[in-house]
Amino acid sequence: MKIGAISHTLTDAWHARTGPVVDQVHAAWKQRTRREQTLLLCGGVLMAAVLLWLVALRPALYTINQARVQLPSLQTSAAQVNATILETRALTRGRLGVLSPGETEEALKAALRDMGLINVSTLSRLSGTSPNETQWQLSLANAPAAQVMAWLASLTFLAHVQTRQLDLARSNVDGRDRPGMLSGRIVLVLSAREKS
């Protein structure tokens, strides 16, 4: 038997089974008044919208919200993994696991990038400091407070730096406070005993 013949046979069997049902529905539809037909159409559209919401949109929105909730902790974990990788590289070079100032700066920038703070921050090395220590200044402008706090919490895992100065305040744009947003500066220090 050829494929076309099989397809024709299946189509005939489908029409034989569904034909009476379609005819009954069509006859029932014709018996309804114009107003009943309009109400049935509206009910069908409403039911289709509810099904679309329940099956497609609601699960997708839930997944997006869950991703937003989990993102900061995942970014913190990524920063910790990056710090571990950098310390492992240092250990393989025969060090005690302490990063050099250049590696520390690289780790700080990588953590800022991982936390999504790279576009709202500027990290610069401060000159004119004591020869026994290296200092960096991080300037923040309209940075999400939760991400800044997560980044600060990850510093102990990231590098052996100390926070020397912390001057953060709620961001103010056009005379209005922006809740959940921070601006200011943070000074970080890597002392000589930690660099050696």
N, C-alpha and C positions, 0 to 999 in steps of 0.2 A: 504494500500500500504506500502511495506517495504521501509526502508531507502535506501537500495541498488538500488531498482527500481526507487525511486525518484532521486537519484544521477545519474543513467543511463539516465533517461528522461531529466534531466537538461543538462547533457553533450551533448546529441543528439541535444537539442534545441540550445545550444551554438555553436556547429559545423555547424548546419543548417544556423545560422545567420552569423557566421564569415568565414565559408568555402569559399563562393564566393569572399569575400574581400581578403582573404589570397591567393586564386588562382590568382586574378588579380595582386596583388603585386608580386607574384612569376613570373608570365608571364612578367610583366614590367621589373623585375630585369634581366630576361634572355635576354631581348631585348637590354639591355645596353651593351656597350663595356666594356672591362676589365678596361680601364682607367676611364670610367664613374662610374663603380662599386667601384673602389678605391676611387674616389673623394667623392662619396656618403657615403662610410664607414668613411672616414676622417671627413666629415661634421657631421655625426651622432655622432662620438666620441667627436668632438669639442662641439656639442650641449649638449651632456650628461655632459661634463666637466663644461660648463657654468651653466647648471641647478644645478649641484652638488654645485658649488660655490655659486649661488644665494640662493639656498634653505637650504643648510646645513652649509657650511664653513663660509660664510660672516656673517650671524646672530650670529654664535658662537663666532667669533673673535670680533664682536661688543660688545657682552655681556661681554667678558673677559676684553676688554678695559674699558668699563663702570665700571666694578668691580674694576679695578685698580685705576680709578679716584676717586671713592667713598670710597675706603678703608681707607685713612687717616682720613676723616671726621667721618667715622663710628668708627674708633679706638679712636678718640677724644671723641666721645659721650660715648663710652664704659668706658673710663677712668673717665668721669664725673659721670656716673652712679655708678661706683665702689666707687668713693669718696663720693657720696651721701649716699650709703649704709653704708660705714664706719662711716660717721657722724651721720647717723640715729642710728646705734648701740651705738655710744657714747651718744646720747641724751637719749636713753632708759635706760642707766645706770645712768642717773641723771646729766650728764655733760651739758656744754653749747654748745656742738657741736664741740669742739676743740679736735683734736686727740692727744693722748699721743705720745711721741717719738717712741715707738715701733709700734704703729698703723700707725704713719706717715711713718715710714720706710717701713712697709708692703704695704701701699698705693702707695708709690713711686715705689716699685718693681712691684706691680700689673700694674701700669700705663706703666712702661717700657715694661712689657710683652705684654700688650694690643697694644702698639704702634709698636711691632716687633723689639724693641731695646735691648731686654734682652741678645741676643747673641753677641752684639757689645759693651756692656757696663758693668761696674763694679761699684756697689754702695757700699760704705763703710763708716762707722761712723768714724769721726775724733776724736781722743783722745787728751787730753791736751787742750781742749777749756775751755772757761769760764763756771763756774757752772750755770750761768744764761741762757745758750743756748746749744742747741744740733746742731752739724754740720755734714753734710754728704758730701762726695766727690763723684761725678759721673765722671768716666773716660770713654771716648768714643774713639773707634778705628774704622775708616772707617764706620761711621754711616750715613744713608741717611739723608741729610740735612732737607728735608721736614718733616720727621718724628720727628727729633730732635726739630724743631721749633714748631710742633704741640704739642709735649710733654711739652715743655716750656710754651706754651700758656695755656695748661690744668692745670698747677700747681696752678693757682688761684682758680680753681674749686676743685682741688684735696686735697690740704692741705694748712694750713696757714704757709707756708714756704716762706722765702725770698731768692732771689738769691744774694749771697754775692760776688761771683767771677765767671766770665765767661771768659774762655780762649779757644776759638775754632778757628780752622783754617781748610782750605781745606786739605783733606787727601793727603799724598804724598807717593806713593808706587814705589819703585825702581827708585827714582829720577823724577817721573812723577806725576803731579797733577791729582787728580781724581775729576772732576767736579761733584757737587751734593753730595759729601761725606765729612763728617767732622770728625776731631779727636781733642781731647783736654780734658779739664776738666771743671766741673761746681761745685761750692761749694754752698750748700744750708744750711740755718739756720732756726731753730725753737727757738724763744726766750722764756724765762721763763714766761713772762706775757701771751704768747699764750699757754704755756703748762698747766698753772694752770686752 
